[in-house]
Amino acid sequence: MVLTQTRGNDGQKSEVSFSEAILNPSASFGGLYAPTELPDMSISFVSEYLYSDYKTLAFSLLKAFNVDIDDELLNRALEQYDKFDNPNNPVPVVKVDEDLFVSELYHGPTRAFKDMALQPFGVILSGLAKSRGENYLIMAATSGDTGPATLETFKDKDNIKVTCLYPQGGTSDVQRLQMVTEKASNLKVIGVRGNFDDTQNALKNLLSSDEFKSELQKRAIKLSAANSVNFGRIIFQIIYHIHNYLELVRKSVIGLGEEIYVVVPSGNFGNALGAYYAKKAGLPIKKILISSNSNNILTDWIEKGEYDLRDRELIPTDSPAMDILKSSNVERVLFDKFGATRTKELMESLDKEDYYYLTPEELKEIQKDFSAIYTSDKEGLEYIKEYAQKGYIMDPHTATCMSAYKNLREESLPTIVCSTAEWTKFSVTVASALGIDAKSDLDALNAISKEFDISIPNVIAELFEKEIVHTTVVDKDQIMSEMLAFL
């Protein structure tokens, strides 16, 4: 597998292997690494795995990508799916309406879809580091789910230290507790006064900072990242879109070759990018429907061709993992559609001027694959209530997808919604939607569990008894010094 740089080359190697891109994800001019070509993911490929388990499908796709990782390490990485609720089917696809199916991507150890990529990714990255005798600092900026999943996968791993940045007050209580109660000597969790974009920008600045790299070099530490800026995350996010399609075939909802819609909550666009790569490589996806909350920058981008941050401030919402204005993986779509020169021009305009506009022709290209809509908090609560009455409890991020399902489809095709988090991580919001008066996350969890006869996973219930071990909260300009002190 060969990856290249989305903004062109400033003297670095123009093409790198998969393992090089994992270990060193920072590309020229502040860009990202993206694949130069994709393997076949059409019916001729996926039909061979109709009756395979998830790990077999995942292994075969990774081999089709020709990743430079030996089979023993790949198999060890994929064994992480054995930790999920059902090792034989780590991603249940559940029917919730006549032609609506929810892909429950949250049955891993931190109850969020990030486990699907980060559990195997962590094994591969730490295995590479150990085999090379190198030490790495993994940096993660989180809007709520990447952080817990990163800490979980890397805790106590050899040759790895992790620093995790989260926006103070910008996550749910459960998400925060999942981070600040993690006990392992190689982990450091830092709250940042600001929003997610502040934390993500701080991470990107450090990844490209010569001063920071020099300080790490003195300590013989190399730098990598666990966010979806790292293509090692993205490759695992392609796999479950293929699995979801095959699940509908297995359930006799569709025949092989028939088209479906996929609905993805916006976030950092890695989940949507996985679907885009699968679609481009031949999976029969009619269109990818992007749902946003009131931070609807991606709706403007897809519907109008505008990415304009001027006079725009981040709005705290009931779906905090989507409270993002700069979605990193949009850049990989731009590169795939328009090439490195145009991508560099657009991204530099966004970085320096806070905006860019696509041409009408470019916008048509984006709209071939994507449509978009956004949902207010009020509408989201109504959707949670509506589907609870039908017997299905969903979190507020999944609820935003219902607007896309109801309003964006041009044909009545079976539709898969990617559910990115379990309701337990946002129980106060869910309780509010259901008319339950709950003063705390624990009250809400217990009330919903009792009323709807749903069990609370032990990994969630036990959080409230754990000791808080990470108490650091800093301003943006103090992040580097905190990290160096930890190292």
C-alpha positions in Angstrom: 0.0 0.0 0.0 1.2 3.4 -1.0 0.1 6.7 0.6 0.8 10.2 -0.7 0.5 13.7 0.7 -2.7 15.7 0.3 -1.0 19.1 -0.1 2.0 18.1 -2.1 5.6 17.7 -1.1 7.9 20.1 0.7 10.9 17.8 0.7 9.6 14.8 2.6 9.2 11.5 0.8 6.3 12.0 -1.7 5.0 8.4 -1.1 5.2 6.3 2.1 4.1 2.8 3.2 1.2 2.1 5.5 3.5 1.5 8.5 5.4 4.8 7.8 2.1 6.8 7.6 0.9 5.2 10.9 4.1 6.0 12.8 4.6 9.5 11.3 1.2 10.9 10.2 2.3 14.5 9.7 2.6 15.3 6.0 4.0 18.3 4.1 2.5 21.7 4.5 0.4 20.5 7.4 -1.5 18.0 5.2 -2.5 14.4 5.6 -1.6 11.1 4.0 -4.1 9.5 1.7 -4.1 6.3 -0.5 -3.0 6.5 -4.1 -5.4 3.7 -5.0 -8.0 1.6 -3.4 -8.6 -2.2 -3.7 -11.7 -3.6 -5.3 -14.7 -3.4 -2.9 -17.3 -4.2 -5.5 -19.7 -7.2 -5.3 -17.1 -9.4 -6.9 -15.0 -8.9 -3.8 -17.5 -8.6 -1.0 -19.6 -11.6 -2.1 -16.8 -13.9 -1.2 -17.3 -12.9 2.5 -21.0 -13.1 2.7 -20.8 -15.9 5.3 -17.5 -14.9 6.9 -17.1 -13.6 10.4 -16.0 -10.0 11.0 -12.3 -10.8 11.6 -12.0 -12.8 8.4 -13.5 -9.9 6.4 -11.2 -7.4 8.1 -8.1 -9.5 7.5 -9.0 -10.0 3.9 -9.5 -6.3 3.3 -6.3 -5.3 5.0 -4.5 -7.9 2.8 -6.3 -6.4 -0.3 -4.8 -3.0 0.7 -1.4 -4.8 0.8 -0.5 -3.2 4.1 3.1 -3.8 5.2 2.2 -5.5 8.4 3.0 -9.1 9.0 0.1 -11.6 9.4 0.9 -12.4 13.0 0.6 -8.8 14.1 -2.6 -8.3 12.0 -4.2 -11.3 13.6 -3.2 -10.2 17.1 -4.7 -6.8 16.3 -8.0 -8.2 15.0 -8.3 -10.4 18.1 -9.2 -7.2 20.0 -12.7 -7.7 18.6 -13.0 -10.7 20.9 -13.4 -8.1 23.7 -16.7 -6.9 22.2 -20.1 -7.9 23.5 -20.4 -10.6 20.8 -17.0 -11.6 19.3 -18.8 -13.3 16.4 -20.7 -10.2 15.5 -19.0 -7.1 17.0 -21.3 -4.8 14.9 -25.0 -5.7 15.2 -27.2 -4.2 12.5 -30.7 -3.7 14.0 -34.0 -3.0 12.2 -35.8 0.0 13.8 -38.2 1.0 11.0 -39.6 -0.4 7.8 -36.4 0.3 5.8 -34.2 1.8 8.5 -31.4 -0.2 10.1 -29.0 1.0 12.8 -25.4 -0.2 12.7 -24.5 -0.3 16.4 -20.8 0.5 16.3 -20.5 0.9 20.1 -20.2 -2.6 21.5 -16.6 -2.3 22.5 -14.9 -1.5 25.8 -15.6 2.3 25.8 -19.1 2.0 24.3 -18.3 4.2 21.2 -17.5 3.5 17.6 -13.9 4.7 18.0 -13.2 1.2 19.5 -13.8 -0.3 16.1 -10.6 1.3 14.8 -8.6 2.1 17.8 -8.6 -1.4 19.4 -6.7 -3.0 16.5 -4.8 0.2 15.6 -3.3 0.4 19.1 -1.9 -3.2 18.8 -0.4 -2.5 15.4 1.2 0.8 16.3 2.7 -0.4 19.6 3.9 -3.6 17.9 5.7 -1.6 15.2 7.3 0.6 17.8 8.5 -2.3 19.9 9.9 -4.2 16.8 11.9 -1.1 15.9 13.1 -0.4 19.4 11.5 3.1 19.2 9.5 5.1 21.7 6.5 7.1 20.7 4.3 9.8 22.1 0.7 9.3 20.9 -1.3 12.5 21.0 -5.1 12.6 20.8 -7.5 15.5 20.8 -11.0 14.4 21.6 -14.6 15.7 21.5 -15.5 12.9 23.8 -15.1 9.4 22.3 -11.6 9.3 20.7 -10.0 10.0 24.1 -11.4 7.1 26.1 -10.8 4.7 23.2 -7.2 5.8 22.8 -6.4 5.5 26.5 -8.0 2.1 26.6 -6.1 0.7 23.7 -2.7 2.1 24.7 -2.7 1.7 28.5 0.3 -0.2 29.7 1.6 -0.8 26.2 5.4 -1.0 25.7 7.2 1.8 24.0 4.1 4.1 24.0 3.1 7.1 26.0 -0.2 8.9 25.5 -1.3 12.4 26.1 -5.0 13.1 25.6 -6.5 16.6 25.3 -10.2 17.2 25.9 -12.2 20.4 26.1 -13.1 21.1 29.7 -16.9 21.1 30.0 -17.2 19.9 26.4 -17.9 16.2 27.0 -20.5 14.2 28.8 -19.8 13.2 32.4 -19.4 9.6 31.4 -16.9 10.5 28.7 -14.9 12.6 31.1 -14.9 9.9 33.8 -13.7 7.4 31.2 -10.6 9.5 30.7 -9.8 11.0 34.1 -10.1 7.6 35.9 -7.7 5.7 33.7 -4.8 4.4 35.8 -1.7 3.7 33.8 1.8 5.2 34.2 2.1 5.8 30.4 -1.1 8.0 30.2 -1.6 11.7 30.7 -5.1 13.4 30.4 -5.2 17.2 30.0 -8.4 19.3 30.1 -8.1 22.4 27.9 -10.0 25.6 28.5 -11.7 26.0 25.2 -13.7 23.9 22.7 -12.8 20.9 20.6 -11.5 23.0 17.7 -9.1 24.6 20.2 -7.8 21.2 21.3 -7.6 19.8 17.8 -5.7 22.9 16.5 -3.3 22.6 19.4 -2.6 19.0 18.5 -2.1 19.9 14.8 0.3 22.7 15.8 2.3 20.5 18.0 2.5 17.8 15.3 4.1 20.4 13.0 6.1 22.3 15.7 9.9 22.1 15.2 10.4 23.3 18.8 8.3 20.5 20.1 9.9 17.9 17.9 13.3 19.1 19.0 12.4 18.6 22.6 11.1 15.1 21.9 14.2 14.3 19.9 16.3 15.1 23.0 14.3 12.5 24.9 14.6 9.9 22.0 10.8 10.0 21.6 9.0 10.0 18.2 5.6 11.6 17.6 2.4 10.1 16.3 -1.3 10.6 16.6 -4.4 8.5 17.3 -7.0 10.9 15.8 -8.4 10.2 12.4 -5.7 12.4 10.9 -3.9 9.1 11.1 -4.8 6.8 8.2 -4.3 3.8 10.5 -7.7 4.8 11.9 -9.4 5.3 8.6 -8.6 1.9 7.1 -10.5 0.1 9.9 -13.4 2.4 9.4 -13.9 1.2 5.8 -14.4 -2.4 7.0 -17.6 -2.0 8.9 -19.3 -0.3 6.0 -18.8 -3.5 4.0 -19.9 -5.5 6.9 -23.1 -3.5 7.3 -23.9 -4.0 3.6 -23.4 -7.8 3.9 -25.6 -7.8 7.0 -28.5 -6.5 4.9 -27.9 -9.2 2.3 -27.7 -11.9 5.1 -31.0 -10.6 6.5 -32.6 -10.8 2.9 -33.3 -7.1 3.0 -31.4 -6.6 -0.3 -29.8 -8.8 -2.9 -26.1 -8.6 -3.8 -25.6 -5.5 -6.0 -28.6 -3.6 -4.8 -28.0 0.0 -3.6 -28.4 1.4 -0.1 -28.1 4.7 1.6 -25.7 5.3 4.5 -26.3 8.0 7.1 -23.3 9.2 9.1 -23.2 11.8 12.0 -20.7 14.4 10.9 -18.0 14.6 13.6 -14.4 14.8 12.2 -15.6 13.1 8.9 -13.5 9.9 9.3 -16.6 7.7 9.5 -18.0 9.4 6.4 -14.6 9.1 4.6 -14.6 5.3 5.3 -18.0 5.1 3.5 -16.8 7.3 0.7 -13.7 5.1 0.1 -16.0 2.0 0.1 -18.4 3.6 -2.3 -15.6 4.7 -4.7 -14.1 1.2 -4.6 -17.4 -0.3 -5.7 -19.6 -0.9 -2.7 -23.2 -0.2 -3.9 -23.9 2.9 -1.8 -26.4 5.2 -3.6 -25.3 8.2 -1.5 -23.8 9.1 1.9 -26.1 11.3 3.9 -24.3 13.6 6.4 -26.2 14.6 9.5 -25.0 17.6 11.6 -26.2 19.4 14.7 -26.4 23.2 14.9 -22.7 23.4 14.1 -23.8 22.8 10.6 -20.6 23.8 8.7 -20.7 20.6 6.7 -24.3 21.2 5.6 -23.1 24.5 4.1 -20.1 22.8 2.5 -22.1 20.0 0.9 -25.2 22.0 -0.1 -23.5 25.3 -1.0 -19.8 24.7 -1.5 -19.0 27.1 1.3 -16.6 26.4 4.2 -16.8 29.6 6.0 -15.7 30.0 9.6 -15.8 33.8 9.7 -18.3 35.2 12.3 -19.0 31.6 13.3 -18.6 30.3 16.9 -18.9 26.8 18.1 -22.3 26.1 19.7 -22.4 23.6 22.6 -25.1 21.0 21.8 -26.7 17.8 23.1 -24.4 15.9 20.6 -21.0 17.1 21.8 -18.9 14.7 19.7 -20.2 16.6 16.7 -19.4 20.1 18.1 -16.7 20.6 15.5 -16.1 23.3 12.9 -12.9 22.0 11.3 -13.5 18.5 10.2 -10.1 17.1 9.3 -11.0 14.3 6.9 -12.8 16.7 4.5 -9.3 17.3 3.3 -8.9 13.7 2.1 -12.1 14.0 0.1 -10.8 17.3 -1.5 -7.6 15.6 -2.4 -9.3 12.5 -3.9 -11.6 14.7 -6.0 -9.3 17.6 -7.0 -5.7 16.7 -6.4 -2.9 18.1 -4.2 -2.5 21.5 -5.7 -6.1 22.5 -5.3 -6.3 20.9 -1.9 -3.3 22.9 -0.7 -4.9 26.1 -2.1 -8.3 25.4 -0.4 -6.8 24.3 3.0 -4.4 27.3 3.2 -7.3 29.6 2.5 -9.2 28.0 5.4 -6.1 28.1 7.7 -5.2 31.7 6.9 -8.6 33.3 5.9 -11.1 31.1 7.7 -12.9 30.2 4.5 -12.9 28.8 1.1 -15.5 28.4 -1.7 -15.7 25.5 -4.2 -16.4 26.3 -7.8 -19.9 25.2 -9.2 -18.2 22.3 -11.0 -16.4 21.2 -7.8 -19.6 21.3 -5.8 -21.3 19.0 -8.3 -18.5 16.5 -7.7 -19.0 16.6 -4.0 -22.8 16.2 -4.4 -22.4 13.1 -6.5 -21.5 11.3 -3.2 -22.9 13.4 -0.4 -26.1 15.1 0.8 -26.4 16.9 4.1 -28.9 18.2 6.7 -28.7 19.4 10.3 -30.9 18.8 13.3 -31.5 21.1 16.3 -31.3 19.9 19.8 -35.1 20.1 20.1 -35.6 18.0 17.0 -33.1 15.5 18.3 -35.0 15.1 21.6 -38.2 14.5 19.6 -36.5 11.7 17.6 -35.2 10.0 20.7 -38.7 10.0 22.1 -40.3 8.9 18.9 -38.0 5.8 18.5 -38.2 5.0 22.2 -41.9 4.6 21.8 -41.1 2.1 19.1 -38.9 0.3 21.5 -35.4 1.6 20.4 -33.2 3.8 22.6 -30.7 5.9 20.8 -28.1 8.5 21.8 -28.4 12.2 20.7 -25.8 11.7 17.9 -27.7 8.9 16.3 -30.9 11.0 16.7 -29.5 13.6 14.3 -29.4 11.0 11.6 -33.2 10.6 11.6 -33.6 14.0 9.8 -31.3 12.7 7.0 -33.3 9.4 6.8 -36.6 11.2 6.7 -35.7 14.2 4.4 -32.7 13.5 2.2 -33.4 10.2 0.5 -34.3 10.5 -3.2 -35.5 6.9 -3.4 -37.0 4.5 -0.8 -33.9 2.3 -0.5 -32.9 0.5 2.6 -30.9 2.8 4.8 -28.1 2.1 7.3 -27.5 4.7 10.1 -24.1 4.5 11.7 -24.8 4.8 15.5 -21.6 6.1 17.0 -22.2 5.9 20.7 -24.4 4.0 23.2 -27.1 5.9 25.0 -25.4 5.3 28.3 -22.8 8.0 27.5 -25.5 10.7 27.2 -28.1 9.4 29.6 -29.1 12.8 31.0 -30.0 14.0 27.5 -31.8 10.8 26.7 -33.7 11.0 30.0 -34.8 14.6 29.2 -36.2 13.4 25.9 -38.1 10.7 27.6 -39.6 13.0 30.2 -37.5 11.6 33.0 -36.3 14.2 35.6 -32.7 13.2 36.3 -30.2 15.4 38.2 -27.1 13.4 37.3 -25.8 10.8 34.9 -26.1 8.1 37.5 -29.8 9.0 38.2 -30.5 9.0 34.5 -28.8 5.7 33.8 -30.7 4.0 36.6 -34.1 5.5 35.6 -33.8 4.6 31.9 -32.5 1.2 32.7 -35.5 0.5 35.0 -38.2 2.0 32.8 -37.1 0.3 29.6 -35.6 -2.9 31.2 -32.1 -2.2 29.7 -29.0 -3.3 31.4 -26.1 -0.9 32.0 -22.8 -2.3 31.0 -20.4 -2.8 33.9 -17.7 -0.6 32.3 -20.2 2.3 32.6 -21.7 1.5 36.0 -18.2 1.1 37.6 -17.0 4.6 36.5 -18.9 6.3 39.3 -16.9 4.4 41.9 -13.5 4.9 40.4 -10.8 7.3 41.7 -10.2 10.4 39.6 -6.4 10.4 38.9 -6.1 13.1 36.2 -6.9 16.6 37.4 -4.9 18.8 35.1 -6.7 21.6 33.3 -4.7 24.3 31.3 -4.9 27.1 28.8 -3.9 26.3 25.2 -0.5 27.9 25.5 0.4 25.6 28.5 -0.2 22.3 26.7 3.3 21.8 25.4 5.0 22.4 28.8 2.5 20.0 30.5 3.3 17.3 27.9 7.1 17.8 28.3 6.8 17.6 32.1 4.9 14.3 31.8 7.6 12.9 29.5 
